[in-house]
Amino acid sequence: MKKINLAVTGCLGRMGQQIIKSAKNEKNFKLVAVTENKIINKKISGLKPQLNSVYAFKNANMIIDFTIPKCTLEILKIASKLKKRVVIGTTGFSKKEENQIKKYSRKIPILKAGNMSLGINLLMYLTEIASKSLGNNFFSKIFEVHHRHKKDHPSGTALMLGKGIAIGKNKEFYKLLGKKYLNKKTFPYSKKINFNSIRKGQIVGNHKVLFSSGKETIILDHEAFDRSLYSEGALTAAKWLMSKKPGLYSMRNVLNFK
């Protein structure tokens, strides 16, 4: 396989640093550009960080982006001009921003996932099956825990799992979106999907999808111990995306789940 010229955005962020580290250990990738939203006077893996621009991305054929929604949309605008492929791990997009991403995917191949791990994407698949099988006799809610530095809540993964519940019920997710709690010891089930987010310590990530009929409870649980599973998943997604036509893809496509 020919080496993939890789650009990593948000190079000072936790995931940006982790992707750079993982890419250095991957023979299929050559790091050609790293970017940030400000000028930095130090090199990252031998490269001087640049602002997101046509010049920064011109030698790349793949961009991996873990930043913030506003930054991601700026990157997609540049990438669509240059016909570059993009893997998006950024979370927290509004419905309007999601629609903008879909528009860009008509021009370039984009893979977007709220979580790049194999286990989480399997959990999403199982959530859909459970939601469909249990039907309306069960209420559901989602619990998640992350490190204290994580700003968004619920996490992108939690929202992704909420969409899995909605898909299982064949309903619009935003119509099922319930209350969003932060750092609560307990939180209720309801006809909608409620979320509780805990932010503490250095926890990489823990997600639980809970279904209850009042007579029994079913819990689907995933815990991450090493951040590298996300960066390795992103690199796997990048390799897969290299052969694809314009379109919007997910880790589900990469893993070939039905």
C-alpha positions as CSV (number, residue, x, y, z in Angstrom):
1,M,0.0,0.0,0.0
2,K,1.3,3.4,-1.0
3,K,2.0,5.7,2.0
4,I,-0.8,8.1,3.0
5,N,0.3,11.7,3.4
6,L,-1.4,12.7,6.6
7,A,-2.4,16.0,8.0
8,V,-3.5,16.2,11.7
9,T,-5.6,19.1,12.9
10,G,-5.7,20.2,16.5
11,C,-2.2,19.0,17.0
12,L,-1.9,20.2,20.6
13,G,-5.1,18.6,21.7
14,R,-5.3,15.2,23.5
15,M,-6.5,13.3,20.5
16,G,-4.3,15.3,18.0
17,Q,-1.2,14.3,20.0
18,Q,-2.4,10.7,20.3
19,I,-3.0,10.4,16.5
20,I,0.4,11.8,15.8
21,K,2.0,9.3,18.2
22,S,0.1,6.4,16.6
23,A,0.8,7.5,13.0
24,K,4.5,7.5,13.7
25,N,4.2,3.8,14.6
26,E,2.2,3.0,11.4
27,K,4.2,2.2,8.3
28,N,1.3,3.2,6.0
29,F,1.3,6.9,7.1
30,K,3.7,9.8,6.5
31,L,2.9,12.9,8.6
32,V,3.2,15.9,6.3
33,A,1.3,18.7,8.2
34,V,0.0,19.5,11.6
35,T,-2.3,22.5,12.3
36,E,-3.6,24.5,15.2
37,N,-5.9,27.6,15.6
38,K,-3.0,29.7,16.7
39,I,0.7,30.4,15.8
40,I,3.1,28.1,17.8
41,N,6.8,28.5,17.8
42,K,7.8,24.9,18.4
43,K,7.9,21.8,16.2
44,I,5.6,18.8,16.6
45,S,7.2,15.6,15.3
46,G,9.6,17.7,13.2
47,L,6.9,19.8,11.7
48,K,6.0,23.4,12.4
49,P,2.3,23.8,13.2
50,Q,0.4,25.9,10.7
51,L,-3.0,27.5,10.7
52,N,-5.7,25.6,8.7
53,S,-5.2,26.8,5.0
54,V,-4.9,25.6,1.4
55,Y,-1.1,25.8,1.9
56,A,-1.2,23.6,5.0
57,F,-3.2,20.8,3.4
58,K,-1.9,20.9,-0.2
59,N,0.5,18.0,0.2
60,A,-1.8,15.8,2.2
61,N,-4.2,13.3,0.8
62,M,-5.9,12.6,4.1
63,I,-6.9,14.9,7.0
64,I,-7.8,13.6,10.4
65,D,-9.7,16.1,12.5
66,F,-10.5,16.1,16.2
67,T,-11.2,19.7,17.0
68,I,-14.4,21.7,17.5
69,P,-17.4,22.1,15.1
70,K,-16.5,25.6,13.9
71,C,-13.0,24.5,13.1
72,T,-14.1,21.3,11.4
73,L,-16.4,23.2,9.0
74,E,-13.5,25.5,8.1
75,I,-11.4,22.5,7.4
76,L,-14.1,20.8,5.2
77,K,-14.4,24.0,3.2
78,I,-10.7,23.9,2.4
79,A,-10.7,20.1,1.9
80,S,-13.6,20.3,-0.6
81,K,-11.6,22.8,-2.7
82,L,-8.5,20.6,-2.7
83,K,-10.4,17.3,-3.0
84,K,-8.9,15.9,0.2
85,R,-10.4,13.0,2.2
86,V,-11.4,13.8,5.8
87,V,-11.9,11.6,8.9
88,I,-13.9,13.5,11.5
89,G,-13.7,12.6,15.2
90,T,-15.0,16.0,16.4
91,T,-18.3,15.9,18.3
92,G,-20.9,18.4,19.4
93,F,-22.4,19.4,16.0
94,S,-25.8,21.0,15.8
95,K,-28.4,19.7,13.4
96,K,-27.6,22.6,11.0
97,E,-23.8,21.7,11.1
98,E,-24.6,18.0,10.5
99,N,-26.4,19.1,7.3
100,Q,-23.4,21.2,6.2
101,I,-21.2,18.1,6.6
102,K,-23.6,16.1,4.4
103,K,-23.3,18.8,1.7
104,Y,-19.5,18.6,1.7
105,S,-19.7,14.8,1.5
106,R,-21.2,15.2,-2.0
107,K,-17.8,16.6,-3.2
108,I,-15.3,14.6,-1.1
109,P,-15.2,11.3,0.9
110,I,-15.9,12.0,4.6
111,L,-15.9,9.5,7.5
112,K,-17.5,10.8,10.6
113,A,-17.8,9.0,13.9
114,G,-18.6,10.1,17.4
115,N,-16.3,7.4,18.6
116,M,-13.6,5.4,16.6
117,S,-13.3,2.4,18.8
118,L,-14.4,-1.1,17.6
119,G,-16.1,-1.8,21.0
120,I,-18.2,1.3,21.0
121,N,-19.3,0.8,17.4
122,L,-20.3,-2.8,18.4
123,L,-22.2,-1.3,21.4
124,M,-24.0,1.0,19.0
125,Y,-25.1,-2.0,16.9
126,L,-26.2,-3.9,20.0
127,T,-28.1,-0.9,21.2
128,E,-30.1,-0.7,18.0
129,I,-30.9,-4.4,18.2
130,A,-32.0,-4.2,21.9
131,S,-34.1,-1.0,21.3
132,K,-35.9,-2.7,18.4
133,S,-36.4,-6.0,20.3
134,L,-37.6,-4.5,23.6
135,G,-40.0,-2.0,22.0
136,N,-42.2,0.5,23.8
137,N,-42.5,-1.6,27.0
138,F,-39.0,-0.4,28.1
139,F,-37.8,3.1,28.8
140,S,-34.1,3.9,28.2
141,K,-31.4,6.3,29.4
142,I,-27.6,6.8,28.9
143,F,-24.9,7.2,31.5
144,E,-21.3,8.3,30.7
145,V,-18.1,9.2,32.5
146,H,-15.1,11.1,31.2
147,H,-12.1,12.9,32.5
148,R,-12.6,16.3,34.1
149,H,-11.1,18.2,31.1
150,K,-13.8,17.1,28.7
151,K,-16.0,20.1,27.9
152,D,-19.0,18.8,26.0
153,H,-21.8,16.9,27.6
154,P,-23.3,14.5,26.8
155,S,-20.3,13.1,25.0
156,G,-20.5,12.6,21.2
157,T,-20.5,8.8,22.0
158,A,-23.4,9.1,24.3
159,L,-25.4,11.0,21.7
160,M,-24.4,8.4,19.1
161,L,-25.8,5.7,21.4
162,G,-29.0,7.7,21.8
163,K,-29.3,7.7,18.0
164,G,-28.9,3.9,18.2
165,I,-31.9,3.8,20.5
166,A,-33.9,6.0,18.1
167,I,-32.9,3.9,15.1
168,G,-34.1,0.8,16.9
169,K,-37.5,2.4,17.5
170,N,-37.6,3.8,14.0
171,K,-38.0,7.3,15.4
172,E,-36.4,10.7,14.9
173,F,-33.6,11.1,17.5
174,Y,-34.2,14.8,18.2
175,K,-37.8,14.0,19.1
176,L,-36.7,11.5,21.6
177,L,-33.9,13.7,23.1
178,G,-34.7,14.1,26.8
179,K,-33.0,15.9,29.7
180,K,-29.2,16.3,30.0
181,Y,-27.8,16.0,33.5
182,L,-24.3,16.8,34.7
183,N,-22.6,15.1,37.7
184,K,-25.8,13.7,39.2
185,K,-25.8,10.6,41.4
186,T,-29.1,9.4,40.0
187,F,-31.3,10.4,37.1
188,P,-34.7,9.1,35.9
189,Y,-36.0,7.0,33.0
190,S,-38.7,8.7,31.0
191,K,-40.5,8.3,27.7
192,K,-37.6,10.3,26.1
193,I,-33.9,9.4,26.4
194,N,-32.3,11.2,29.4
195,F,-28.5,11.5,29.7
196,N,-26.2,11.9,32.8
197,S,-22.6,12.9,32.3
198,I,-19.9,12.6,35.0
199,R,-16.7,14.6,34.7
200,K,-13.9,13.5,37.1
201,G,-10.3,12.4,37.3
202,Q,-8.5,11.1,34.3
203,I,-11.1,8.5,33.1
204,V,-10.7,7.7,29.4
205,G,-14.4,6.8,28.9
206,N,-17.2,4.7,30.2
207,H,-20.7,4.4,28.6
208,K,-23.8,2.6,29.7
209,V,-27.1,2.2,27.8
210,L,-29.8,1.2,30.2
211,F,-33.3,-0.3,29.4
212,S,-35.9,-0.8,32.1
213,S,-39.5,-2.1,32.1
214,G,-39.8,-1.4,35.8
215,K,-39.7,-5.2,36.4
216,E,-36.2,-5.8,34.9
217,T,-33.2,-3.8,33.7
218,I,-30.8,-4.5,30.8
219,I,-27.5,-2.7,30.8
220,L,-25.1,-2.5,27.8
221,D,-21.7,-1.3,29.1
222,H,-18.3,-0.3,27.5
223,E,-15.2,1.0,29.3
224,A,-12.1,2.4,27.6
225,F,-8.7,2.2,29.4
226,D,-6.3,3.5,26.7
227,R,-6.8,6.5,24.5
228,S,-4.8,4.9,21.7
229,L,-7.8,2.7,20.8
230,Y,-9.4,5.9,19.4
231,S,-6.4,7.0,17.4
232,E,-5.8,3.5,16.0
233,G,-9.4,3.4,15.0
234,A,-9.1,6.7,13.3
235,L,-6.1,5.5,11.3
236,T,-7.9,2.3,10.4
237,A,-10.8,4.5,9.1
238,A,-8.4,6.7,7.2
239,K,-6.9,3.7,5.4
240,W,-10.4,2.4,4.5
241,L,-11.5,5.8,3.2
242,M,-8.7,6.1,0.7
243,S,-10.4,3.9,-1.8
244,K,-13.9,5.4,-1.4
245,K,-15.9,7.8,-3.6
246,P,-17.4,11.0,-2.3
247,G,-20.0,10.3,0.4
248,L,-20.6,10.3,4.2
249,Y,-19.4,7.2,5.9
250,S,-19.1,5.9,9.5
251,M,-17.2,3.3,11.5
252,R,-20.2,1.0,10.8
253,N,-19.2,1.0,7.1
254,V,-15.5,0.3,8.0
255,L,-16.5,-2.6,10.3
256,N,-19.1,-3.9,7.8
257,F,-22.0,-4.1,10.3
258,K,-25.3,-4.7,8.6
